[in-house]
Each structure stands twice: as C-alpha cells, then as structure tokens.
Amino acid sequence: MFHYLEGKIIKTKEPKISAFDLGFLRGYGIFDYIRTYGPFPFLLKEHLSSFSKRAKLSGLKIPLSLSKIKKIIFELSKKNYQGKDLGFRIILTAGPDAIYSQKKGNSFLILTNNIQEYPLSFYQKGIKIISSSKERSTASLKCLSSYFISFREYLRAQKKNFNDVLFLDKDKKILECFTSNFFAVKNKELITPKINEKIFAGTTRNLVLKIAKENNLKVKEKNIFFNEIKNFSEAFLTSTSKEIMPVSQIDRFKLKAPGPLTLFLMKLFRNYVGKFKISASPR
C-alpha cells in the first residue's frame, strides 16, 4: 500500500512515526476516516471540513492546505486502487515531544487500507449491541485519546457475543456506539441523539439526515433516554465503513431488523452512492 508520511507518498507495509510523537505518548491528536466507492473519495469535502474545524478546536495546525490534502488523497487512490474500495485514515498530532526530540512541528499522515467488508448477514439480519455507561471524553473532537474507554468496552461487548456497544451518559441518555452514530424509529419517526460534546457528528450521520428530510420522513434530533428502547420499532447505526447497519437487539430488547424504514433509507443511501459514482466517473 502507498501512504503519505513525512511529506512524501511512500510504499510500505508498515508505515512508522517516531516513538517520541505526542500522539503516541499523550494521545494528543485527531483523526478522520474517508472511504472511496471505486477509486473515488466519498464526501471528501465534508470530511476535510470537519477535520479542519476539529483541528482548530484541538489547538493543532494542519501543515498542509485542504486543497493539497485533497490532491494527496486522489493520488493515493490512484496508486492503491485495485478493484476494492479504499479507506484513508488522516491523522494529525502535536508532533514529537520536546523532552525527547529537537524536531518541531505537528505530525500529519494518511494511512491507506482496503475498506472493511462486514458480513452480509449484518445487513440482512441486523447486529446485537450492548449498553454501557462508561463515557469517553472529547468524543465530539474524534481525538486519539478518546478511544481508550470505548475500545475497552467494545472488547467487553465482543466477549459477551455482542457486535457493538451503545454508550450512555450518567443520566442514561443514549450517545453513540464505538465508531458509529445511533438512529432509532419510534412512533414512525426517525430519531437520533442531538449532537453535543459527547457525540461525534459523523459525516454519514449527516448525510442520512439530509436524505431522510429530502424524502419527507419525520426526523427529530433529540435527547433519547435508555428507557425508551422498549418503544423502538427499529434501530440502526451509521458510519463511513458501516454505511447503514440494522440493529436487531439492544441488551435484552429485540427489534425488527431491518425494519421497513431502515430498508427504505438503505435503498436511498445506495441510490445516492450510485449517483455519486456516475457523477465522479470521467466522461
């Protein structure tokens, strides 16, 4: 695979950064994840805009312009694409710790992989998720350090034969899953937690909201409490790699998966992607 590292596009199986980097030592850094459909990066403008805003809020300076990053991603796609959709993990850290290194400046890298393919059964039958009241910090910034607790809880969920973990705050309000946003259907209305500092506003989440509103679905962003789960008729997760993934069970509560509204949104999403691929293809 080709990656972007230290100002260069390099081909390597194991890209490396300094052990002195503050992203490694202190978790001081942010990231974003972009995918392609075919060789074409999807929602690239939206991802880079979100990344730029979070960099400023984190006190980190991106060493390249967004237009330059865009060119690098297209170049990486061109060099790496071999018939499978690609993923690009963009990482920005505070750079080497001055205690150990004289090198100054933030570290910026882009790692490439083939997009993860989930089992077809996850989309046909849904997945099981388990709740957790272990909140992660700075979730809205998508920081490197914010995944310590959530990754531990994700591993705990897997050991209990669940596919993902649904995080709750101290008041039992639903937040998000490990790397996904959460949606539910209640009384024929599509609901999702209102964005706050504990929830990351995912690019796919935003797209699903846009598609739903354009198709005149009842949509509401609101506080959702755990005790409402018994009244859900459907639920699903959204993320760059998962797209729209139905949920069949939350703790002991079972749901129809995929339900009719979820299926409708999955179809609308695929149509949107299909139109994107046509518009992105050179003529």
ChimeraX commands (.cxc) that place a marker at each C-alpha (Angstrom):
marker #1 position 0.00,0.00,0.00 radius 0.5
marker #1 position 1.00,3.60,-0.60 radius 0.5
marker #1 position 0.70,6.01,2.35 radius 0.5
marker #1 position 1.50,9.68,2.99 radius 0.5
marker #1 position 4.17,10.13,5.65 radius 0.5
marker #1 position 6.79,12.78,6.46 radius 0.5
marker #1 position 5.75,14.89,3.49 radius 0.5
marker #1 position 6.05,12.05,0.96 radius 0.5
marker #1 position 3.94,9.34,-0.62 radius 0.5
marker #1 position 5.71,6.11,0.24 radius 0.5
marker #1 position 5.09,2.44,-0.42 radius 0.5
marker #1 position 5.46,0.31,2.67 radius 0.5
marker #1 position 3.72,-2.48,4.55 radius 0.5
marker #1 position 4.39,-0.84,7.92 radius 0.5
marker #1 position 4.44,2.99,7.94 radius 0.5
marker #1 position 6.20,4.30,11.05 radius 0.5
marker #1 position 6.33,7.52,13.06 radius 0.5
marker #1 position 8.59,8.48,15.97 radius 0.5
marker #1 position 8.02,6.84,19.35 radius 0.5
marker #1 position 8.51,10.36,20.73 radius 0.5
marker #1 position 5.37,11.63,18.97 radius 0.5
marker #1 position 2.80,13.16,21.33 radius 0.5
marker #1 position 0.07,11.25,19.54 radius 0.5
marker #1 position 1.68,8.08,20.87 radius 0.5
marker #1 position 2.93,9.40,24.23 radius 0.5
marker #1 position -0.09,11.50,25.23 radius 0.5
marker #1 position -2.83,10.72,22.73 radius 0.5
marker #1 position -2.68,14.35,21.62 radius 0.5
marker #1 position -4.07,14.18,18.13 radius 0.5
marker #1 position -7.19,13.86,15.99 radius 0.5
marker #1 position -8.16,11.75,13.01 radius 0.5
marker #1 position -10.79,11.23,10.36 radius 0.5
marker #1 position -11.66,8.33,8.10 radius 0.5
marker #1 position -12.62,8.66,4.45 radius 0.5
marker #1 position -13.68,5.94,2.05 radius 0.5
marker #1 position -13.93,5.53,-1.68 radius 0.5
marker #1 position -16.56,3.96,-3.89 radius 0.5
marker #1 position -14.50,2.55,-6.68 radius 0.5
marker #1 position -11.45,4.86,-6.85 radius 0.5
marker #1 position -13.49,7.96,-5.98 radius 0.5
marker #1 position -13.29,9.50,-2.45 radius 0.5
marker #1 position -16.79,9.91,-1.00 radius 0.5
marker #1 position -17.94,13.08,0.83 radius 0.5
marker #1 position -14.35,14.31,0.73 radius 0.5
marker #1 position -15.22,17.99,1.13 radius 0.5
marker #1 position -17.40,17.27,4.17 radius 0.5
marker #1 position -14.74,15.10,5.83 radius 0.5
marker #1 position -11.96,17.64,5.31 radius 0.5
marker #1 position -14.14,20.50,6.55 radius 0.5
marker #1 position -14.94,18.58,9.74 radius 0.5
marker #1 position -11.27,17.66,10.19 radius 0.5
marker #1 position -10.17,21.28,9.80 radius 0.5
marker #1 position -12.69,22.56,12.36 radius 0.5
marker #1 position -11.70,19.92,14.91 radius 0.5
marker #1 position -8.00,20.68,14.39 radius 0.5
marker #1 position -8.61,24.32,15.33 radius 0.5
marker #1 position -10.65,23.35,18.38 radius 0.5
marker #1 position -7.85,20.98,19.43 radius 0.5
marker #1 position -5.16,23.65,19.10 radius 0.5
marker #1 position -3.48,21.78,16.26 radius 0.5
marker #1 position -2.32,23.30,12.99 radius 0.5
marker #1 position -2.63,21.27,9.80 radius 0.5
marker #1 position 0.70,21.66,7.96 radius 0.5
marker #1 position -0.98,21.44,4.53 radius 0.5
marker #1 position -3.87,23.24,2.87 radius 0.5
marker #1 position -7.10,21.29,2.46 radius 0.5
marker #1 position -6.71,21.50,-1.33 radius 0.5
marker #1 position -3.25,19.89,-1.03 radius 0.5
marker #1 position -4.66,17.12,1.18 radius 0.5
marker #1 position -7.39,16.54,-1.39 radius 0.5
marker #1 position -4.75,16.13,-4.14 radius 0.5
marker #1 position -2.77,13.69,-1.98 radius 0.5
marker #1 position -5.86,11.55,-1.33 radius 0.5
marker #1 position -6.66,11.40,-5.04 radius 0.5
marker #1 position -3.04,10.43,-5.72 radius 0.5
marker #1 position -3.16,7.72,-3.04 radius 0.5
marker #1 position -6.39,6.41,-4.52 radius 0.5
marker #1 position -4.84,6.28,-7.98 radius 0.5
marker #1 position -1.78,4.41,-6.72 radius 0.5
marker #1 position -3.65,1.99,-4.42 radius 0.5
marker #1 position -6.89,1.16,-6.21 radius 0.5
marker #1 position -7.03,-2.41,-7.49 radius 0.5
marker #1 position -10.75,-3.03,-7.73 radius 0.5
marker #1 position -11.57,-2.76,-4.00 radius 0.5
marker #1 position -12.92,0.29,-2.18 radius 0.5
marker #1 position -10.26,2.10,-0.14 radius 0.5
marker #1 position -10.16,3.77,3.26 radius 0.5
marker #1 position -7.93,6.69,4.23 radius 0.5
marker #1 position -7.19,7.44,7.89 radius 0.5
marker #1 position -6.00,11.04,8.22 radius 0.5
marker #1 position -4.06,11.64,11.45 radius 0.5
marker #1 position -2.80,14.92,12.90 radius 0.5
marker #1 position -0.79,15.01,16.13 radius 0.5
marker #1 position 1.13,17.63,18.10 radius 0.5
marker #1 position 4.39,16.13,16.84 radius 0.5
marker #1 position 7.48,15.00,18.77 radius 0.5
marker #1 position 7.74,15.76,22.49 radius 0.5
marker #1 position 10.40,18.42,23.08 radius 0.5
marker #1 position 11.68,16.43,26.08 radius 0.5
marker #1 position 12.96,13.73,23.74 radius 0.5
marker #1 position 13.35,15.37,20.34 radius 0.5
marker #1 position 14.51,18.65,18.83 radius 0.5
marker #1 position 12.27,18.16,15.82 radius 0.5
marker #1 position 9.41,20.66,15.82 radius 0.5
marker #1 position 6.03,20.81,14.14 radius 0.5
marker #1 position 2.87,18.75,14.04 radius 0.5
marker #1 position 2.87,15.29,12.52 radius 0.5
marker #1 position 0.48,14.64,9.62 radius 0.5
marker #1 position -0.01,11.30,7.93 radius 0.5
marker #1 position -2.53,9.44,5.79 radius 0.5
marker #1 position -2.77,5.66,6.09 radius 0.5
marker #1 position -4.44,3.60,3.36 radius 0.5
marker #1 position -6.30,0.30,3.64 radius 0.5
marker #1 position -8.89,-1.71,1.76 radius 0.5
marker #1 position -12.26,-0.82,3.25 radius 0.5
marker #1 position -13.52,-3.32,5.82 radius 0.5
marker #1 position -16.20,-5.63,4.47 radius 0.5
marker #1 position -18.79,-6.70,7.04 radius 0.5
marker #1 position -20.71,-9.99,6.78 radius 0.5
marker #1 position -23.80,-9.74,4.58 radius 0.5
marker #1 position -25.82,-11.15,7.49 radius 0.5
marker #1 position -25.21,-7.93,9.45 radius 0.5
marker #1 position -27.30,-6.07,6.85 radius 0.5
marker #1 position -29.84,-8.84,6.27 radius 0.5
marker #1 position -30.49,-9.76,9.93 radius 0.5
marker #1 position -29.01,-6.90,11.96 radius 0.5
marker #1 position -26.43,-6.83,14.75 radius 0.5
marker #1 position -26.64,-7.06,18.55 radius 0.5
marker #1 position -25.41,-4.15,20.69 radius 0.5
marker #1 position -24.99,-3.85,24.45 radius 0.5
marker #1 position -25.26,-0.70,26.54 radius 0.5
marker #1 position -22.51,0.85,28.66 radius 0.5
marker #1 position -22.45,3.86,30.97 radius 0.5
marker #1 position -18.69,4.29,30.54 radius 0.5
marker #1 position -18.46,7.66,28.81 radius 0.5
marker #1 position -15.46,8.62,26.70 radius 0.5
marker #1 position -14.04,12.13,26.83 radius 0.5
marker #1 position -13.87,14.65,23.95 radius 0.5
marker #1 position -15.87,12.35,21.69 radius 0.5
marker #1 position -17.02,15.27,19.54 radius 0.5
marker #1 position -13.41,16.01,18.54 radius 0.5
marker #1 position -12.62,12.42,17.48 radius 0.5
marker #1 position -9.36,12.53,19.43 radius 0.5
marker #1 position -6.87,9.69,19.57 radius 0.5
marker #1 position -7.13,9.68,23.38 radius 0.5
marker #1 position -10.94,9.39,23.41 radius 0.5
marker #1 position -10.93,5.72,22.39 radius 0.5
marker #1 position -9.29,4.17,25.46 radius 0.5
marker #1 position -12.50,3.54,27.39 radius 0.5
marker #1 position -14.66,2.91,24.35 radius 0.5
marker #1 position -12.26,0.33,22.88 radius 0.5
marker #1 position -12.12,-1.50,26.20 radius 0.5
marker #1 position -15.94,-1.56,26.31 radius 0.5
marker #1 position -16.06,-2.70,22.68 radius 0.5
marker #1 position -13.86,-5.68,23.54 radius 0.5
marker #1 position -16.10,-6.43,26.52 radius 0.5
marker #1 position -19.13,-6.41,24.24 radius 0.5
marker #1 position -17.49,-8.87,21.86 radius 0.5
marker #1 position -16.68,-11.24,24.71 radius 0.5
marker #1 position -20.39,-11.26,25.56 radius 0.5
marker #1 position -21.26,-12.11,21.94 radius 0.5
marker #1 position -22.46,-8.61,21.03 radius 0.5
marker #1 position -21.26,-6.80,17.91 radius 0.5
marker #1 position -21.02,-3.27,19.28 radius 0.5
marker #1 position -21.51,-1.14,22.37 radius 0.5
marker #1 position -24.06,1.66,22.91 radius 0.5
marker #1 position -22.76,4.38,25.21 radius 0.5
marker #1 position -24.99,6.19,27.71 radius 0.5
marker #1 position -24.27,9.26,29.84 radius 0.5
marker #1 position -24.77,9.48,33.60 radius 0.5
marker #1 position -28.43,10.41,33.05 radius 0.5
marker #1 position -28.96,7.33,30.88 radius 0.5
marker #1 position -29.22,9.37,27.69 radius 0.5
marker #1 position -28.13,7.48,24.57 radius 0.5
marker #1 position -24.95,8.87,22.98 radius 0.5
marker #1 position -23.36,6.78,20.21 radius 0.5
marker #1 position -21.67,3.45,19.53 radius 0.5
marker #1 position -17.98,2.58,19.35 radius 0.5
marker #1 position -17.34,4.13,15.92 radius 0.5
marker #1 position -20.92,4.78,14.80 radius 0.5
marker #1 position -23.83,7.12,15.27 radius 0.5
marker #1 position -27.13,5.73,16.52 radius 0.5
marker #1 position -30.61,6.07,14.99 radius 0.5
marker #1 position -33.96,4.64,16.05 radius 0.5
marker #1 position -37.55,4.64,14.85 radius 0.5
marker #1 position -40.22,5.48,17.41 radius 0.5
marker #1 position -43.87,6.05,16.53 radius 0.5
marker #1 position -42.92,6.08,12.82 radius 0.5
marker #1 position -40.48,8.96,13.47 radius 0.5
marker #1 position -36.73,8.76,12.81 radius 0.5
marker #1 position -34.83,9.93,15.89 radius 0.5
marker #1 position -31.14,10.35,16.67 radius 0.5
marker #1 position -29.29,11.88,19.64 radius 0.5
marker #1 position -28.77,15.62,19.45 radius 0.5
marker #1 position -25.10,16.48,18.94 radius 0.5
marker #1 position -23.16,17.62,22.00 radius 0.5
marker #1 position -19.56,17.36,23.27 radius 0.5
marker #1 position -20.10,13.66,23.97 radius 0.5
marker #1 position -21.24,12.75,20.44 radius 0.5
marker #1 position -19.33,12.97,17.16 radius 0.5
marker #1 position -21.32,14.40,14.25 radius 0.5
marker #1 position -20.43,11.73,11.72 radius 0.5
marker #1 position -20.42,12.58,8.03 radius 0.5
marker #1 position -22.60,9.56,7.20 radius 0.5
marker #1 position -24.99,10.54,10.00 radius 0.5
marker #1 position -25.36,13.98,8.47 radius 0.5
marker #1 position -25.96,12.51,5.02 radius 0.5
marker #1 position -28.66,10.14,6.31 radius 0.5
marker #1 position -30.44,13.06,7.99 radius 0.5
marker #1 position -30.26,15.02,4.73 radius 0.5
marker #1 position -31.61,12.12,2.67 radius 0.5
marker #1 position -34.41,11.46,5.17 radius 0.5
marker #1 position -35.54,15.09,5.17 radius 0.5
marker #1 position -35.39,15.32,1.37 radius 0.5
marker #1 position -37.76,12.36,1.22 radius 0.5
marker #1 position -40.23,13.91,3.66 radius 0.5
marker #1 position -39.59,11.49,6.52 radius 0.5
marker #1 position -40.37,12.61,10.05 radius 0.5
marker #1 position -36.98,13.33,11.61 radius 0.5
marker #1 position -36.01,14.63,15.03 radius 0.5
marker #1 position -32.64,15.20,16.73 radius 0.5
marker #1 position -33.32,14.99,20.44 radius 0.5
marker #1 position -32.26,13.58,23.78 radius 0.5
marker #1 position -33.10,9.88,23.80 radius 0.5
marker #1 position -33.20,8.01,27.09 radius 0.5
marker #1 position -32.37,4.35,27.53 radius 0.5
marker #1 position -35.82,3.55,28.93 radius 0.5
marker #1 position -37.29,4.48,25.53 radius 0.5
marker #1 position -35.69,1.43,23.90 radius 0.5
marker #1 position -38.74,-0.73,24.67 radius 0.5
marker #1 position -40.74,1.59,22.43 radius 0.5
marker #1 position -38.38,1.44,19.45 radius 0.5
marker #1 position -39.66,-0.36,16.38 radius 0.5
marker #1 position -36.30,-0.17,14.56 radius 0.5
marker #1 position -32.73,0.95,15.10 radius 0.5
marker #1 position -29.57,1.21,13.02 radius 0.5
marker #1 position -26.00,2.52,13.09 radius 0.5
marker #1 position -24.25,4.77,10.59 radius 0.5
marker #1 position -20.56,5.23,9.83 radius 0.5
marker #1 position -18.21,5.65,6.89 radius 0.5
marker #1 position -17.42,1.94,6.71 radius 0.5
marker #1 position -20.72,0.50,8.01 radius 0.5
marker #1 position -22.94,2.83,5.93 radius 0.5
marker #1 position -26.40,1.98,7.38 radius 0.5
marker #1 position -26.30,-1.15,9.55 radius 0.5
marker #1 position -29.53,-2.51,11.12 radius 0.5
marker #1 position -29.71,-3.37,14.84 radius 0.5
marker #1 position -31.64,-6.48,15.86 radius 0.5
marker #1 position -31.08,-6.34,19.63 radius 0.5
marker #1 position -30.13,-3.80,22.33 radius 0.5
marker #1 position -29.31,-5.59,25.57 radius 0.5
marker #1 position -32.34,-7.91,26.04 radius 0.5
marker #1 position -34.67,-5.88,23.78 radius 0.5
marker #1 position -35.18,-7.34,20.31 radius 0.5
marker #1 position -36.08,-5.31,17.22 radius 0.5
marker #1 position -37.19,-6.00,13.68 radius 0.5
marker #1 position -34.06,-5.81,11.55 radius 0.5
marker #1 position -34.01,-4.44,9.07 radius 0.5
marker #1 position -37.33,-2.70,9.57 radius 0.5
marker #1 position -39.24,-1.00,6.74 radius 0.5
marker #1 position -37.91,2.49,7.38 radius 0.5
marker #1 position -34.35,1.21,7.72 radius 0.5
marker #1 position -34.71,-0.69,4.45 radius 0.5
marker #1 position -36.07,2.43,2.75 radius 0.5
marker #1 position -33.12,4.51,3.96 radius 0.5
marker #1 position -30.65,1.81,2.93 radius 0.5
marker #1 position -32.15,1.93,-0.58 radius 0.5
marker #1 position -31.98,5.73,-0.67 radius 0.5
marker #1 position -28.38,5.62,0.50 radius 0.5
marker #1 position -27.40,3.13,-2.21 radius 0.5
marker #1 position -29.13,5.32,-4.80 radius 0.5
marker #1 position -27.17,8.33,-3.54 radius 0.5
marker #1 position -23.90,6.39,-3.80 radius 0.5
marker #1 position -24.86,5.19,-7.29 radius 0.5
marker #1 position -25.44,8.77,-8.46 radius 0.5
marker #1 position -22.16,9.84,-6.86 radius 0.5
marker #1 position -20.23,7.14,-8.74 radius 0.5
marker #1 position -21.79,8.22,-12.04 radius 0.5
marker #1 position -21.02,11.90,-11.40 radius 0.5
marker #1 position -17.46,11.12,-10.25 radius 0.5
marker #1 position -16.61,8.93,-13.25 radius 0.5
marker #1 position -14.66,10.71,-16.01 radius 0.5
marker #1 position -16.55,11.18,-19.24 radius 0.5
marker link #1:1,2 radius 0.2
marker link #1:2,3 radius 0.2
marker link #1:3,4 radius 0.2
marker link #1:4,5 radius 0.2
marker link #1:5,6 radius 0.2
marker link #1:6,7 radius 0.2
marker link #1:7,8 radius 0.2
marker link #1:8,9 radius 0.2
marker link #1:9,10 radius 0.2
marker link #1:10,11 radius 0.2
marker link #1:11,12 radius 0.2
marker link #1:12,13 radius 0.2
marker link #1:13,14 radius 0.2
marker link #1:14,15 radius 0.2
marker link #1:15,16 radius 0.2
marker link #1:16,17 radius 0.2
marker link #1:17,18 radius 0.2
marker link #1:18,19 radius 0.2
marker link #1:19,20 radius 0.2
marker link #1:20,21 radius 0.2
marker link #1:21,22 radius 0.2
marker link #1:22,23 radius 0.2
marker link #1:23,24 radius 0.2
marker link #1:24,25 radius 0.2
marker link #1:25,26 radius 0.2
marker link #1:26,27 radius 0.2
marker link #1:27,28 radius 0.2
marker link #1:28,29 radius 0.2
marker link #1:29,30 radius 0.2
marker link #1:30,31 radius 0.2
marker link #1:31,32 radius 0.2
marker link #1:32,33 radius 0.2
marker link #1:33,34 radius 0.2
marker link #1:34,35 radius 0.2
marker link #1:35,36 radius 0.2
marker link #1:36,37 radius 0.2
marker link #1:37,38 radius 0.2
marker link #1:38,39 radius 0.2
marker link #1:39,40 radius 0.2
marker link #1:40,41 radius 0.2
marker link #1:41,42 radius 0.2
marker link #1:42,43 radius 0.2
marker link #1:43,44 radius 0.2
marker link #1:44,45 radius 0.2
marker link #1:45,46 radius 0.2
marker link #1:46,47 radius 0.2
marker link #1:47,48 radius 0.2
marker link #1:48,49 radius 0.2
marker link #1:49,50 radius 0.2
marker link #1:50,51 radius 0.2
marker link #1:51,52 radius 0.2
marker link #1:52,53 radius 0.2
marker link #1:53,54 radius 0.2
marker link #1:54,55 radius 0.2
marker link #1:55,56 radius 0.2
marker link #1:56,57 radius 0.2
marker link #1:57,58 radius 0.2
marker link #1:58,59 radius 0.2
marker link #1:59,60 radius 0.2
marker link #1:60,61 radius 0.2
marker link #1:61,62 radius 0.2
marker link #1:62,63 radius 0.2
marker link #1:63,64 radius 0.2
marker link #1:64,65 radius 0.2
marker link #1:65,66 radius 0.2
marker link #1:66,67 radius 0.2
marker link #1:67,68 radius 0.2
marker link #1:68,69 radius 0.2
marker link #1:69,70 radius 0.2
marker link #1:70,71 radius 0.2
marker link #1:71,72 radius 0.2
marker link #1:72,73 radius 0.2
marker link #1:73,74 radius 0.2
marker link #1:74,75 radius 0.2
marker link #1:75,76 radius 0.2
marker link #1:76,77 radius 0.2
marker link #1:77,78 radius 0.2
marker link #1:78,79 radius 0.2
marker link #1:79,80 radius 0.2
marker link #1:80,81 radius 0.2
marker link #1:81,82 radius 0.2
marker link #1:82,83 radius 0.2
marker link #1:83,84 radius 0.2
marker link #1:84,85 radius 0.2
marker link #1:85,86 radius 0.2
marker link #1:86,87 radius 0.2
marker link #1:87,88 radius 0.2
marker link #1:88,89 radius 0.2
marker link #1:89,90 radius 0.2
marker link #1:90,91 radius 0.2
marker link #1:91,92 radius 0.2
marker link #1:92,93 radius 0.2
marker link #1:93,94 radius 0.2
marker link #1:94,95 radius 0.2
marker link #1:95,96 radius 0.2
marker link #1:96,97 radius 0.2
marker link #1:97,98 radius 0.2
marker link #1:98,99 radius 0.2
marker link #1:99,100 radius 0.2
marker link #1:100,101 radius 0.2
marker link #1:101,102 radius 0.2
marker link #1:102,103 radius 0.2
marker link #1:103,104 radius 0.2
marker link #1:104,105 radius 0.2
marker link #1:105,106 radius 0.2
marker link #1:106,107 radius 0.2
marker link #1:107,108 radius 0.2
marker link #1:108,109 radius 0.2
marker link #1:109,110 radius 0.2
marker link #1:110,111 radius 0.2
marker link #1:111,112 radius 0.2
marker link #1:112,113 radius 0.2
marker link #1:113,114 radius 0.2
marker link #1:114,115 radius 0.2
marker link #1:115,116 radius 0.2
marker link #1:116,117 radius 0.2
marker link #1:117,118 radius 0.2
marker link #1:118,119 radius 0.2
marker link #1:119,120 radius 0.2
marker link #1:120,121 radius 0.2
marker link #1:121,122 radius 0.2
marker link #1:122,123 radius 0.2
marker link #1:123,124 radius 0.2
marker link #1:124,125 radius 0.2
marker link #1:125,126 radius 0.2
marker link #1:126,127 radius 0.2
marker link #1:127,128 radius 0.2
marker link #1:128,129 radius 0.2
marker link #1:129,130 radius 0.2
marker link #1:130,131 radius 0.2
marker link #1:131,132 radius 0.2
marker link #1:132,133 radius 0.2
marker link #1:133,134 radius 0.2
marker link #1:134,135 radius 0.2
marker link #1:135,136 radius 0.2
marker link #1:136,137 radius 0.2
marker link #1:137,138 radius 0.2
marker link #1:138,139 radius 0.2
marker link #1:139,140 radius 0.2
marker link #1:140,141 radius 0.2
marker link #1:141,142 radius 0.2
marker link #1:142,143 radius 0.2
marker link #1:143,144 radius 0.2
marker link #1:144,145 radius 0.2
marker link #1:145,146 radius 0.2
marker link #1:146,147 radius 0.2
marker link #1:147,148 radius 0.2
marker link #1:148,149 radius 0.2
marker link #1:149,150 radius 0.2
marker link #1:150,151 radius 0.2
marker link #1:151,152 radius 0.2
marker link #1:152,153 radius 0.2
marker link #1:153,154 radius 0.2
marker link #1:154,155 radius 0.2
marker link #1:155,156 radius 0.2
marker link #1:156,157 radius 0.2
marker link #1:157,158 radius 0.2
marker link #1:158,159 radius 0.2
marker link #1:159,160 radius 0.2
marker link #1:160,161 radius 0.2
marker link #1:161,162 radius 0.2
marker link #1:162,163 radius 0.2
marker link #1:163,164 radius 0.2
marker link #1:164,165 radius 0.2
marker link #1:165,166 radius 0.2
marker link #1:166,167 radius 0.2
marker link #1:167,168 radius 0.2
marker link #1:168,169 radius 0.2
marker link #1:169,170 radius 0.2
marker link #1:170,171 radius 0.2
marker link #1:171,172 radius 0.2
marker link #1:172,173 radius 0.2
marker link #1:173,174 radius 0.2
marker link #1:174,175 radius 0.2
marker link #1:175,176 radius 0.2
marker link #1:176,177 radius 0.2
marker link #1:177,178 radius 0.2
marker link #1:178,179 radius 0.2
marker link #1:179,180 radius 0.2
marker link #1:180,181 radius 0.2
marker link #1:181,182 radius 0.2
marker link #1:182,183 radius 0.2
marker link #1:183,184 radius 0.2
marker link #1:184,185 radius 0.2
marker link #1:185,186 radius 0.2
marker link #1:186,187 radius 0.2
marker link #1:187,188 radius 0.2
marker link #1:188,189 radius 0.2
marker link #1:189,190 radius 0.2
marker link #1:190,191 radius 0.2
marker link #1:191,192 radius 0.2
marker link #1:192,193 radius 0.2
marker link #1:193,194 radius 0.2
marker link #1:194,195 radius 0.2
marker link #1:195,196 radius 0.2
marker link #1:196,197 radius 0.2
marker link #1:197,198 radius 0.2
marker link #1:198,199 radius 0.2
marker link #1:199,200 radius 0.2
marker link #1:200,201 radius 0.2
marker link #1:201,202 radius 0.2
marker link #1:202,203 radius 0.2
marker link #1:203,204 radius 0.2
marker link #1:204,205 radius 0.2
marker link #1:205,206 radius 0.2
marker link #1:206,207 radius 0.2
marker link #1:207,208 radius 0.2
marker link #1:208,209 radius 0.2
marker link #1:209,210 radius 0.2
marker link #1:210,211 radius 0.2
marker link #1:211,212 radius 0.2
marker link #1:212,213 radius 0.2
marker link #1:213,214 radius 0.2
marker link #1:214,215 radius 0.2
marker link #1:215,216 radius 0.2
marker link #1:216,217 radius 0.2
marker link #1:217,218 radius 0.2
marker link #1:218,219 radius 0.2
marker link #1:219,220 radius 0.2
marker link #1:220,221 radius 0.2
marker link #1:221,222 radius 0.2
marker link #1:222,223 radius 0.2
marker link #1:223,224 radius 0.2
marker link #1:224,225 radius 0.2
marker link #1:225,226 radius 0.2
marker link #1:226,227 radius 0.2
marker link #1:227,228 radius 0.2
marker link #1:228,229 radius 0.2
marker link #1:229,230 radius 0.2
marker link #1:230,231 radius 0.2
marker link #1:231,232 radius 0.2
marker link #1:232,233 radius 0.2
marker link #1:233,234 radius 0.2
marker link #1:234,235 radius 0.2
marker link #1:235,236 radius 0.2
marker link #1:236,237 radius 0.2
marker link #1:237,238 radius 0.2
marker link #1:238,239 radius 0.2
marker link #1:239,240 radius 0.2
marker link #1:240,241 radius 0.2
marker link #1:241,242 radius 0.2
marker link #1:242,243 radius 0.2
marker link #1:243,244 radius 0.2
marker link #1:244,245 radius 0.2
marker link #1:245,246 radius 0.2
marker link #1:246,247 radius 0.2
marker link #1:247,248 radius 0.2
marker link #1:248,249 radius 0.2
marker link #1:249,250 radius 0.2
marker link #1:250,251 radius 0.2
marker link #1:251,252 radius 0.2
marker link #1:252,253 radius 0.2
marker link #1:253,254 radius 0.2
marker link #1:254,255 radius 0.2
marker link #1:255,256 radius 0.2
marker link #1:256,257 radius 0.2
marker link #1:257,258 radius 0.2
marker link #1:258,259 radius 0.2
marker link #1:259,260 radius 0.2
marker link #1:260,261 radius 0.2
marker link #1:261,262 radius 0.2
marker link #1:262,263 radius 0.2
marker link #1:263,264 radius 0.2
marker link #1:264,265 radius 0.2
marker link #1:265,266 radius 0.2
marker link #1:266,267 radius 0.2
marker link #1:267,268 radius 0.2
marker link #1:268,269 radius 0.2
marker link #1:269,270 radius 0.2
marker link #1:270,271 radius 0.2
marker link #1:271,272 radius 0.2
marker link #1:272,273 radius 0.2
marker link #1:273,274 radius 0.2
marker link #1:274,275 radius 0.2
marker link #1:275,276 radius 0.2
marker link #1:276,277 radius 0.2
marker link #1:277,278 radius 0.2
marker link #1:278,279 radius 0.2
marker link #1:279,280 radius 0.2
marker link #1:280,281 radius 0.2
marker link #1:281,282 radius 0.2
marker link #1:282,283 radius 0.2
view
